[in-house]
Amino acid sequence: MVANELEDMTRKLNRQDEELRRREARINEFKDREQLLQQTLTTAQRLSEEMKSNTRKEADIVLSEAELQAEKIIANAQARRLQLIQEIDELKRARASFMQQLGSILETHKSLLEHVRGEPPQSEPPPAAGDNVSFLAPPVAKKK
């Protein structure tokens, strides 16, 4: 009877030891899982921060490139503006010169026409040194 009780107690103790080992193994398993989850979470957070940092750097690069391109566009536009202003000034000078030359030609032709018609010139100054057509006019007979 004592032997039976001792045997029962030994079996019970063995079962409890086995149950304890299983529970300890499960606890160790849970600890390993927790550690793995903690490492995964830490890695995910680190990767997230790296991605944010890289995204910021890329955005800064894109922004810098856009600013540089905008500055180039503005510089080109200003250079073109100055070029157009110079061209306009040159055209104004050419127009003024043309208008002066045209006026001179018109005056010369008017004088020539009056001379051919026999009309006395309207108190004009003598022909300029550059007068190239006065020799073509017939001599004017003096009235007595």
C-alpha positions as CSV (number, residue, x, y, z in Angstrom):
1,M,0.0,0.0,0.0
2,V,2.8,2.4,0.8
3,A,4.5,1.1,-2.3
4,N,1.3,2.0,-4.3
5,E,1.1,5.4,-2.8
6,L,4.8,5.9,-3.4
7,E,4.4,4.8,-7.0
8,D,1.3,7.0,-7.4
9,M,3.2,9.9,-5.9
10,T,6.2,9.2,-8.2
11,R,4.0,9.1,-11.3
12,K,2.2,12.3,-10.1
13,L,5.6,14.0,-9.5
14,N,6.8,12.8,-13.0
15,R,3.7,14.2,-14.6
16,Q,4.1,17.5,-12.8
17,D,7.8,17.6,-13.8
18,E,6.8,16.9,-17.4
19,E,4.1,19.5,-17.2
20,L,6.5,22.0,-15.7
21,R,9.1,21.3,-18.5
22,R,6.3,21.8,-21.1
23,R,5.2,25.1,-19.5
24,E,8.8,26.2,-19.2
25,A,9.4,25.4,-22.8
26,R,6.3,27.3,-23.8
27,I,7.4,30.3,-21.6
28,N,10.8,30.1,-23.4
29,E,9.0,30.0,-26.7
30,F,6.9,33.0,-25.8
31,K,10.0,34.9,-24.6
32,D,11.7,34.1,-28.0
33,R,8.6,35.3,-29.9
34,E,8.5,38.4,-27.8
35,Q,12.2,39.1,-28.4
36,L,11.7,38.5,-32.2
37,L,8.7,40.8,-32.2
38,Q,10.7,43.4,-30.3
39,Q,13.5,43.2,-32.8
40,T,11.0,43.3,-35.7
41,L,9.4,46.4,-34.3
42,T,12.8,48.1,-33.7
43,T,13.9,47.2,-37.2
44,A,10.6,48.5,-38.7
45,Q,10.9,51.8,-36.7
46,R,14.5,52.2,-37.9
47,L,13.6,51.5,-41.5
48,S,10.7,53.9,-41.2
49,E,13.0,56.7,-39.9
50,E,15.5,55.9,-42.7
51,M,12.8,56.1,-45.3
52,K,11.6,59.4,-43.9
53,S,15.1,60.7,-43.9
54,N,15.8,59.5,-47.5
55,T,12.5,61.0,-48.7
56,R,13.4,64.3,-47.1
57,K,16.8,64.2,-48.7
58,E,15.3,63.4,-52.1
59,A,12.7,66.2,-51.7
60,D,15.5,68.6,-50.9
61,I,17.5,67.5,-54.0
62,V,14.4,67.8,-56.2
63,L,13.7,71.3,-54.7
64,S,17.3,72.4,-55.2
65,E,17.2,71.2,-58.8
66,A,13.9,73.0,-59.4
67,E,15.3,76.2,-57.9
68,L,18.4,76.0,-60.0
69,Q,16.4,75.4,-63.1
70,A,14.1,78.3,-62.2
71,E,17.1,80.6,-61.7
72,K,18.5,79.5,-65.2
73,I,15.1,80.2,-66.8
74,I,15.0,83.6,-65.1
75,A,18.6,84.4,-66.2
76,N,17.8,83.4,-69.8
77,A,14.7,85.5,-69.8
78,Q,16.5,88.5,-68.4
79,A,19.3,88.0,-71.0
80,R,16.7,87.8,-73.8
81,R,14.9,90.9,-72.4
82,L,18.2,92.9,-72.6
83,Q,18.8,91.6,-76.1
84,L,15.3,92.6,-77.2
85,I,15.8,96.1,-75.6
86,Q,19.1,96.5,-77.6
87,E,17.4,95.4,-80.8
88,I,14.5,97.8,-80.2
89,D,17.0,100.6,-79.6
90,E,18.9,99.7,-82.7
91,L,15.6,99.7,-84.7
92,K,14.7,103.1,-83.3
93,R,18.1,104.5,-84.4
94,A,17.7,102.9,-87.8
95,R,14.2,104.4,-88.2
96,A,15.4,107.8,-87.2
97,S,18.2,107.6,-89.7
98,F,15.9,106.4,-92.4
99,M,13.4,109.2,-91.6
100,Q,16.2,111.7,-91.8
101,Q,17.5,110.3,-95.1
102,L,14.0,110.1,-96.6
103,G,13.3,113.7,-95.6
104,S,16.6,114.7,-97.2
105,I,15.7,112.8,-100.4
106,L,12.2,114.3,-100.5
107,E,13.7,117.8,-100.1
108,T,16.2,117.1,-102.9
109,H,13.4,115.8,-105.2
110,K,11.1,118.7,-104.3
111,S,13.9,121.1,-105.1
112,L,14.7,119.3,-108.4
113,L,11.0,119.3,-109.3
114,E,10.7,123.0,-108.6
115,H,13.8,123.6,-110.7
116,V,12.5,121.6,-113.6
117,R,9.2,123.5,-113.5
118,G,11.0,126.7,-113.4
119,E,9.7,127.7,-110.0
120,P,12.1,129.6,-107.8
121,P,13.2,127.7,-104.7
122,Q,11.4,128.7,-101.6
123,S,14.2,130.5,-99.8
124,E,16.1,127.3,-99.4
125,P,19.7,127.2,-98.3
126,P,22.2,126.4,-101.1
127,P,22.5,122.7,-101.9
128,A,24.5,120.7,-99.5
129,A,28.0,119.5,-100.5
130,G,26.5,116.0,-100.9
131,D,24.1,117.2,-103.7
132,N,24.6,114.8,-106.5
133,V,21.7,115.8,-108.8
134,S,22.0,119.6,-109.3
135,F,24.2,119.2,-112.3
136,L,21.3,117.4,-114.1
137,A,19.1,120.5,-114.1
138,P,19.2,122.6,-117.3
139,P,20.7,126.0,-116.9
140,V,18.2,128.7,-115.9
141,A,18.0,131.7,-118.2
142,K,18.2,134.9,-116.3
143,K,15.2,137.3,-116.9
144,K,16.0,140.8,-118.0
